[in-house]
Amino acid sequence: MVGLCALLVVPAVAVAQEAPPERTYYSEHFSVTWVDDASHPDAPDLTDADGSGVPDSIEALAAAFERAREVEVEQWGFVEPPVEGRYPIYVGRASGQGFTRDAPGGEGRSKPSFIVAPPDYLSRGRADLEVFAAHEYFHAIQTGLDDGEPSWISEATATWAQHEFDPDHPEAPFLLRDFVPTPRLPLTHTGGRRHYGAFLFFRFLEERYGSGIVKELWEEMAVPEAIPGAPDRDAFGALEAVLGRRGTTIPDAWGLFHLWRRRLGHFERGEQYKAALAGSGRQAVLRTDVVRHESCRLAATGLDGSGLPPLSGDYMKIAPHRRAPATTRALLTAVGPPGARGFYVVNGRASGSDEVMLSFGDDGIARADVAFGRRQIRTLLVGLANGAPRGEEATIAYSLRLPGASKSAMSAPEGQSSTTFGTSVMLRGTVTCRNLPAPDAVVVVTERELVSGATRTYGARTSADGTWTLGVTPQVSSLYSVALVDPLLSPAEGPGTHLIGVRVATSMEVAPLNPQPGAPVTVSGGVAPLHPGAPVVIEYQRPGASRWIEGPETVVGPDGRYSAELVLPGEGDWFVRARLVDTLDQDHLAGSTAPRIVRVEPGS
């Protein structure tokens, strides 16, 4: 029996759990549902001090959302979220921080939604409850306008809304700790709480280009089901449209924001932001360079050391060397692709700081003449940004050069000293700055024909070890020189030239390859370029012989062809070649063909 009992299978029985008692409170525009059992973990504080029959915490929550709606819909003019009847709010601790979710129904991407509020939030003060309501209700508005927008702009603008609702509340400024000190991450980065702190960008847009921008952005992103005729743009398309109506662009706005983010005093509440960031490392600069004569090429970089991602930036300090001139001017140069923006701030010793936006030309170069004497300034702060909203990483480089001796140098071109017409030669050389390899430096190689003096130029760029290479195919014998023309480095020229002599290309055919003794073979071919009248001699030798024996002579015809007959003096193997004796000009070198083997065999 014991064994049989061990094999018995007892079917599982589903035991229904009784749902906790719930109640719902209706304010003018909201319904709030809560668990009316103080022992349940989802229950809020059920204290009813005013004897209204509704917990004070529930009344406070509904009042906070009524206030959020009044501000965001009635005052700011946002479209109310789609809902049948009152907007639903549920109290529960499924999420520690509360959330807004889309609900079934709606049209297209215009979705109804509901909000969940954690019960412990309801015990906070009125200010905390209202900024919570302002943030979450703004999500409900967003979900109604377009439920498909990315989280970075949804969270940034919802945090903007709560900050606008109560600018004195400390939560939004505190979130700047996750955004301001990380400029090398893109605006679209959503790790941690950083995209909440990105509300600062939308605060900047409202202060710099006029209030109402965030509303316009969401109306541009809205789907037609939410607002008839709405354009349904993506986030960047909406931003381009809104800024375009104000006469600016995303790169220009982002470049100026890059300055404001570093110099928070530009914001109306800059002191509040600075206080919230105290101790967060905001003042840390990623790199400080000390310059005496020439900084060489420096670069703004992303977190991985490569280029800057779209809508990111970098800050650098440059300080005068202790042996730099007491008073002097310096040339600050920055180079970047379209979308590159930047600024510099001169921190003077005798006066305050001067801020200047860099102006990039169509060539992608920005230049500025700045004070840089050690008795004139303490530091030069440089900010560079990739303001392109889409695309790939941008390489933005900069340098500072003081007047005086150049610290850049380069070698003369090196490579083969001769080549055959139509065959390329690889030239190479090195560039240094302050005796170190200069990577990514731009050089110009000049080809000058030896006889005519005609010139051509070619561009090249150095690799990480400061070496440049260039393949050239000279048509005539030519001299090569090189110059450093990089806008970030002092000009320099190679110390000499390199001569490449160009041999005439000569081809050869021999027929037959197996003649009988005493029978002639025909040696013919062509030369390039055409050299009519140039003498050609046919030569032969035994394999292993040290000297060639001259045979018949001929000349190149008007068509660039030659031909001659050769009778080899004995049986066996012979090497045969054609040699151009003289090119009859100074543009080219004479040369010979590769030898062919001809075997003289006795007849049968």
C-alpha positions in Angstrom: 0.0 0.0 0.0 2.8 2.4 0.7 4.1 2.0 -2.9 0.6 2.5 -4.3 0.1 5.6 -2.3 3.3 7.0 -3.7 1.9 6.8 -7.2 -1.4 8.6 -6.5 -1.9 11.9 -8.4 -4.0 14.6 -6.7 -5.5 17.0 -9.2 -4.7 20.7 -8.7 -7.7 22.8 -7.5 -7.8 26.5 -8.5 -8.7 28.5 -5.5 -10.3 31.9 -6.4 -9.0 34.8 -4.3 -11.5 37.4 -3.4 -10.7 40.8 -4.9 -9.9 43.5 -2.4 -12.7 46.0 -1.7 -12.4 49.0 -4.0 -13.9 52.4 -4.1 -13.9 55.2 -6.7 -13.9 58.9 -6.1 -15.1 61.2 -8.9 -13.8 64.8 -9.2 -14.9 67.0 -12.1 -12.5 65.5 -14.6 -11.0 62.4 -12.9 -12.0 59.2 -11.4 -9.6 57.8 -8.6 -9.9 54.1 -7.7 -8.3 52.8 -4.6 -8.3 49.7 -2.3 -10.4 50.4 0.8 -8.7 48.0 3.1 -5.9 49.4 5.3 -4.2 46.0 5.6 -3.8 45.7 1.8 -0.4 46.7 0.4 -2.0 48.8 -2.3 -4.1 50.8 0.1 -3.3 54.5 0.6 -3.6 56.3 3.8 -7.3 56.0 4.6 -7.5 58.9 7.1 -10.6 61.0 6.6 -10.0 64.0 8.8 -12.7 66.2 7.2 -15.3 63.5 7.6 -16.2 63.7 3.9 -16.4 59.9 3.5 -13.4 60.0 1.2 -9.8 59.6 2.4 -8.0 62.9 2.5 -5.1 61.4 0.4 -7.6 60.5 -2.4 -9.1 64.0 -2.4 -5.6 65.5 -2.5 -4.6 63.3 -5.4 -7.7 64.3 -7.4 -7.1 67.9 -6.6 -3.5 67.7 -7.8 -4.6 66.3 -11.1 -7.4 68.8 -11.5 -4.8 71.5 -11.0 -2.4 69.8 -13.5 -5.2 69.7 -16.1 -6.2 73.3 -15.5 -2.6 74.5 -16.2 -1.7 72.2 -19.1 -5.1 72.2 -20.9 -6.8 75.4 -19.9 -3.8 77.7 -19.5 -1.2 76.2 -21.9 -3.7 75.1 -24.5 -2.7 71.4 -24.9 -5.3 69.0 -26.3 -7.0 67.0 -23.6 -6.3 63.3 -23.6 -8.9 61.2 -25.4 -11.2 59.6 -22.7 -14.8 58.5 -22.3 -16.1 60.3 -19.2 -13.6 61.0 -16.5 -9.8 60.3 -16.8 -9.0 57.1 -14.8 -6.4 57.1 -12.0 -5.6 54.0 -10.0 -3.7 53.8 -6.7 -1.4 50.8 -6.5 2.2 49.9 -5.8 2.9 47.8 -8.8 5.5 50.4 -9.8 7.5 52.2 -7.3 7.3 55.6 -9.1 3.9 55.6 -10.9 3.3 55.5 -14.6 1.1 56.4 -17.5 0.0 53.6 -19.9 -2.0 53.6 -23.1 -5.3 51.8 -23.0 -7.3 49.9 -25.6 -9.2 52.0 -28.1 -8.5 55.3 -29.7 -7.8 56.0 -33.4 -4.5 55.2 -34.9 -1.7 56.4 -32.6 -4.0 58.7 -30.7 -4.5 56.6 -27.6 -6.5 56.8 -24.4 -4.6 56.1 -21.3 -4.7 55.7 -17.5 -2.3 56.6 -14.7 -1.2 54.6 -11.7 -0.1 56.4 -8.5 1.8 54.6 -5.8 0.0 54.9 -2.4 3.0 56.3 -0.6 3.0 59.3 -3.1 -0.4 60.3 -1.7 1.1 60.9 1.7 3.6 63.5 0.4 3.1 67.2 0.6 0.9 69.1 -1.8 3.9 70.4 -3.9 5.3 66.9 -4.5 1.8 65.5 -5.4 1.2 68.3 -7.9 4.5 68.0 -9.8 3.8 64.2 -9.9 0.4 65.0 -11.4 1.8 67.5 -13.8 4.4 65.0 -15.1 2.1 62.1 -15.5 -0.8 64.0 -16.9 1.5 65.5 -19.5 2.3 61.9 -20.5 -1.5 61.4 -20.9 -1.6 64.4 -23.2 1.4 63.0 -25.2 -0.2 59.6 -25.6 -3.3 61.2 -27.0 -1.3 63.3 -29.5 1.0 60.5 -30.7 1.7 57.3 -28.7 4.6 56.5 -31.0 7.1 59.2 -30.1 10.5 58.1 -28.5 10.9 58.1 -24.8 13.7 60.7 -24.7 11.4 63.5 -25.9 8.4 62.2 -24.0 10.3 62.2 -20.6 12.2 65.4 -21.3 9.1 67.4 -22.1 7.1 65.8 -19.3 9.8 66.9 -16.9 9.8 70.3 -18.6 6.0 70.4 -17.8 6.4 69.7 -14.1 9.2 72.3 -13.9 7.1 74.9 -15.6 4.2 73.9 -13.4 6.3 74.6 -10.2 9.7 76.1 -11.0 10.6 76.3 -7.3 10.2 72.5 -6.8 13.7 70.9 -6.4 13.0 67.6 -8.3 13.5 68.8 -11.9 16.7 70.8 -11.2 18.1 67.8 -9.2 17.7 65.6 -12.3 20.2 67.9 -14.1 22.9 65.9 -12.3 22.3 63.1 -14.7 22.3 65.3 -17.8 24.6 68.4 -17.5 27.9 66.6 -16.6 27.6 64.2 -19.6 27.7 66.4 -22.7 29.4 63.7 -24.8 26.3 61.6 -24.7 23.7 62.5 -27.3 20.4 64.2 -26.4 18.6 61.0 -27.3 20.4 58.9 -24.8 17.9 57.2 -22.4 20.1 55.5 -19.8 19.3 56.0 -16.2 17.5 59.3 -15.5 19.5 61.3 -18.1 16.6 61.9 -20.4 14.6 63.4 -17.6 17.3 66.0 -17.0 17.2 66.7 -20.8 14.3 69.0 -20.0 17.0 71.7 -19.8 17.2 71.7 -23.6 13.5 72.5 -23.9 13.8 75.1 -21.1 16.5 76.7 -23.3 14.3 76.7 -26.4 11.5 78.4 -24.5 13.8 81.0 -23.0 15.8 81.7 -26.1 13.3 81.4 -28.9 10.0 82.2 -27.2 7.4 80.5 -25.1 5.1 78.0 -26.7 7.7 76.0 -28.4 7.0 72.7 -26.6 3.3 73.0 -27.5 4.2 73.7 -31.1 6.5 70.7 -31.1 3.8 68.3 -29.9 1.3 69.7 -32.4 3.8 69.1 -35.2 4.3 65.5 -33.9 0.6 64.9 -33.4 -1.3 62.5 -35.6 -4.3 63.7 -37.6 -6.6 61.5 -35.5 -5.7 63.7 -32.5 -5.6 67.1 -34.3 -7.2 67.2 -37.7 -4.6 68.2 -40.3 -1.7 67.6 -38.0 1.5 66.9 -39.9 2.6 63.8 -37.9 6.3 64.7 -38.0 9.0 62.8 -36.1 10.7 64.6 -33.3 13.5 66.1 -35.3 11.2 67.0 -38.2 9.0 68.8 -35.7 12.0 70.6 -34.2 13.3 71.7 -37.6 9.8 73.1 -38.5 9.4 75.0 -35.2 12.9 76.5 -35.2 12.6 77.3 -38.9 9.6 79.5 -38.2 11.9 81.4 -35.8 14.6 81.8 -38.3 17.1 79.3 -37.0 18.2 75.7 -37.3 18.8 72.7 -35.0 22.6 73.0 -35.4 22.6 76.7 -34.5 20.2 76.2 -31.6 22.2 73.2 -30.3 25.5 75.1 -30.5 24.1 77.9 -28.4 22.6 75.5 -26.0 26.0 73.9 -25.6 27.2 77.2 -24.3 24.2 77.7 -22.0 24.6 74.2 -20.6 28.2 75.1 -19.6 27.4 78.6 -18.6 24.1 78.1 -16.6 23.9 81.8 -15.7 22.2 82.4 -19.0 19.1 80.6 -17.7 16.5 82.6 -15.8 16.9 80.1 -13.0 20.6 79.5 -13.5 21.5 79.9 -9.8 18.9 77.3 -8.9 20.4 74.9 -11.4 24.0 75.6 -10.2 22.9 74.9 -6.6 21.2 71.6 -7.6 24.4 70.6 -9.4 26.8 71.4 -6.6 29.0 68.4 -5.9 28.0 66.6 -9.1 31.2 67.1 -10.9 29.7 69.6 -13.3 32.8 71.8 -13.2 35.1 68.9 -14.2 36.6 69.5 -17.7 37.5 66.4 -19.6 40.9 67.7 -20.8 43.1 70.7 -20.1 45.9 71.5 -22.6 48.8 73.7 -21.8 50.2 75.6 -24.8 53.5 77.5 -25.3 53.7 77.9 -29.1 51.3 75.5 -30.8 48.8 73.0 -29.5 49.0 70.7 -32.6 45.8 69.0 -33.6 43.3 68.3 -30.8 39.8 66.8 -31.1 36.5 66.9 -29.4 35.5 63.3 -28.7 32.6 61.1 -27.7 32.8 58.8 -24.6 34.6 56.1 -26.6 37.2 58.5 -27.9 35.8 58.6 -31.4 33.8 61.4 -33.0 30.9 63.2 -31.3 27.4 61.6 -31.8 24.6 63.7 -33.2 23.4 66.3 -30.7 26.3 65.9 -28.3 29.3 68.1 -27.4 32.6 68.4 -25.6 34.3 71.0 -23.5 38.1 71.7 -23.2 40.3 74.2 -21.5 43.5 75.6 -22.9 45.9 77.4 -20.6 49.1 79.4 -21.4 52.4 77.7 -20.6 54.4 79.4 -17.8 57.0 80.3 -20.5 54.4 81.6 -23.0 54.6 85.3 -23.8 53.2 87.7 -21.2 50.9 89.3 -23.8 50.1 87.9 -27.2 47.4 86.9 -29.5 46.7 83.4 -30.8 44.8 81.8 -33.6 42.0 79.4 -32.5 40.9 77.2 -35.3 38.2 74.5 -35.4 37.4 72.2 -38.3 34.2 70.1 -38.6 31.6 68.8 -41.0 28.2 70.4 -41.6 26.4 70.7 -38.2 29.6 71.5 -36.3 29.2 74.4 -33.9 31.3 75.8 -31.1 32.2 78.7 -28.8 35.0 79.9 -26.7 35.2 81.8 -23.4 38.2 83.9 -22.5 38.7 83.9 -18.7 40.7 87.1 -18.3 42.9 88.1 -15.4 41.9 91.7 -15.2 38.3 91.5 -16.1 35.5 89.0 -16.4 34.9 86.4 -19.2 34.1 87.0 -22.8 31.9 84.5 -24.7 32.0 84.3 -28.4 30.2 81.8 -30.7 32.5 80.4 -33.5 31.4 80.9 -37.0 32.0 77.9 -39.3 32.3 78.8 -43.0 31.2 76.7 -46.0 34.6 75.1 -45.9 33.9 73.8 -42.4 36.5 76.0 -40.8 36.1 78.4 -37.9 38.9 80.9 -36.9 39.1 83.4 -34.1 41.9 85.7 -33.0 42.1 85.5 -29.2 44.1 86.9 -26.3 46.5 84.3 -24.9 49.3 86.0 -22.9 49.9 84.4 -19.5 49.3 87.8 -17.9 46.2 88.4 -19.9 44.1 85.3 -19.4 43.8 82.3 -17.0 42.2 79.9 -19.4 40.5 79.6 -22.7 37.4 77.4 -22.5 36.4 75.8 -25.9 33.1 74.1 -26.5 32.5 72.1 -29.7 29.3 70.3 -30.6 27.8 68.1 -33.3 24.5 69.9 -33.9 23.4 67.6 -36.7 20.2 65.8 -35.4 20.7 62.8 -37.7 23.6 61.0 -39.2 26.8 59.6 -37.9 29.5 60.7 -35.5 31.3 64.0 -36.4 35.0 64.5 -36.1 35.5 68.1 -34.9 39.1 69.1 -34.3 40.7 72.3 -33.1 44.1 73.9 -32.4 45.7 77.0 -31.0 48.7 78.6 -32.5 50.8 81.5 -31.2 52.8 83.7 -33.6 56.4 82.8 -34.1 58.4 79.7 -35.2 56.4 76.8 -36.5 56.4 73.6 -34.5 55.2 71.6 -37.5 57.7 69.9 -39.9 57.6 67.4 -42.7 60.0 65.2 -44.7 60.6 65.3 -48.4 58.6 62.9 -50.6 60.1 59.4 -50.9 59.5 56.6 -53.3 60.7 54.9 -56.5 63.0 57.1 -58.6 61.7 55.7 -61.9 58.6 54.0 -63.4 57.3 52.8 -66.7 54.8 55.0 -68.5 51.3 54.1 -67.3 52.5 52.5 -64.0 51.8 54.1 -60.6 54.4 55.0 -58.0 53.6 55.2 -54.3 55.0 58.3 -52.6 55.2 58.7 -48.9 56.4 61.2 -46.2 55.9 62.1 -42.6 54.5 65.1 -40.7 55.4 66.0 -37.1 54.2 68.7 -34.7 56.2 69.4 -31.6 58.5 66.5 -32.7 55.6 64.0 -32.4 53.7 62.3 -35.3 50.9 64.5 -36.6 47.8 62.4 -37.4 45.1 63.4 -39.9 47.2 66.3 -41.2 46.3 67.6 -44.7 49.2 67.9 -47.2 49.4 68.9 -50.8 51.7 67.1 -53.2 52.8 69.1 -56.2 53.9 67.4 -59.4 56.0 69.5 -61.8 56.9 68.2 -65.2 60.6 68.3 -65.6 60.6 69.9 -69.1 57.4 71.8 -69.5 57.1 73.0 -65.9 53.4 72.2 -65.9 52.1 71.4 -62.5 49.3 69.3 -60.9 48.4 69.0 -57.2 47.2 66.1 -55.2 45.8 66.0 -51.6 46.7 63.5 -49.0 46.2 63.0 -45.2 48.4 61.4 -42.7 47.5 58.3 -40.8 47.7 57.8 -37.0 51.5 57.5 -37.2 51.9 60.8 -39.0 52.7 59.2 -42.4 51.0 60.1 -45.6 51.0 58.0 -48.8 49.9 58.9 -52.3 49.8 56.9 -55.6 50.8 58.9 -58.6 51.1 58.0 -62.3 53.3 60.5 -64.0 53.0 60.9 -67.7 56.5 62.4 -68.1 59.5 62.7 -65.8 58.5 64.9 -63.0 59.6 66.5 -59.7 57.5 66.1 -56.6 57.3 68.5 -53.6 55.0 68.5 -50.6 53.5 71.2 -48.4 51.5 71.1 -45.1 48.3 73.0 -45.6 46.3 71.8 -42.6 44.3 74.6 -41.1 45.0 73.3 -37.6 48.8 73.3 -38.0 51.4 75.8 -38.9 52.4 75.8 -42.6 55.5 73.8 -43.5 57.2 72.5 -46.6 59.2 69.4 -47.3 63.0 70.1 -47.3 63.5 68.9 -50.9 62.0 67.4 -54.0 61.8 63.8 -55.4 62.4 63.0 -59.1 60.6 60.3 -60.8 61.9 59.4 -64.3 59.3 57.9 -66.7 60.5 55.2 -69.0 58.8 54.7 -72.4 56.6 51.6 -72.2 57.8 49.2 -74.9 56.1 46.0 -75.8 57.5 43.1 -77.9 56.2 40.1 -79.8 58.4 37.4 -81.4 57.3 34.9 -84.1 58.0 32.2 -84.5 59.3 31.1 -81.1 60.8 27.9 -82.4 62.6 28.8 -85.7 64.8 26.4 -87.7 68.5 27.2 -87.9 69.1 30.2 -90.2 65.4 31.1 -90.4 64.6 34.7 -89.4 62.2 35.6 -86.5 60.2 38.7 -86.6 60.5 41.0 -83.6 57.8 43.7 -83.4 56.0 45.8 -80.9 54.9 49.3 -79.9 55.9 52.1 -77.6 53.8 54.4 -75.4 53.6 57.3 -75.6 54.2 57.6 -79.3 57.8 58.4 -80.2 58.0 58.4 -84.0 61.6 58.0 -85.3 63.0 56.8 -82.0 65.7 54.1 -82.7 65.2 50.6 -81.5 67.8 47.8 -81.5 67.0 44.1 -81.2 69.4 42.3 -78.8 70.0 38.7 -77.9 72.2 36.6 -75.6 72.6 33.1 -74.4 71.0 32.3 -71.0 73.5 33.2 -68.2 75.6 35.5 -70.5 76.7 38.8 -69.0 76.4 40.9 -72.1 73.7 41.5 -74.8 74.6 41.2 -78.5 73.3 43.9 -80.7 71.3 42.8 -83.6 69.3 44.7 -86.3 68.2 48.3 -85.7 64.9 49.9 -86.7 62.9 53.0 -85.8 59.4 53.6 -84.3 56.9 54.4 -87.0 54.3 57.2 -87.0 51.8 54.7 -85.4 54.2 54.0 -82.5 55.1 50.5 -83.9 58.4 49.0 -84.8 59.5 45.8 -86.6 62.7 44.0 -87.5 63.9 40.5 -88.5 66.6 38.6 -86.5 68.5 35.5 -87.4 69.9 33.8 -84.4 73.4 32.4 -84.9 73.0 28.9 -83.5 70.8 26.2 -82.2 69.4 26.1 -78.6 67.9 28.7 -76.3 68.3 32.4 -76.7 67.0 35.5 -74.8 65.7 38.2 -77.2 64.7 41.8 -76.3 64.0 45.1 -77.9 65.7 48.2 -76.5 64.7 51.8 -77.2 68.0 53.5 -77.7 66.9 57.1 -77.5 63.5 58.7 -76.8 64.5 61.9 -78.8 63.1 64.0 -76.0 63.8 64.9 -72.3 60.4 64.0 -71.0 61.0 60.2 -71.0 63.7 57.7 -70.3 64.7 55.0 -72.7 64.2 51.4 -71.7 63.9 47.8 -72.9 61.4 45.1 -73.0 61.4 42.0 -70.8 63.3 39.2 -72.6 61.6 36.3 -74.4 63.0 32.9 -74.9 63.4 31.7 -78.4 64.5 28.1 -79.1 66.2 27.3 -82.4 65.6 23.7 -83.2 67.2 21.7 -86.0 64.8 20.7 -88.8 63.6 17.2 -89.3 
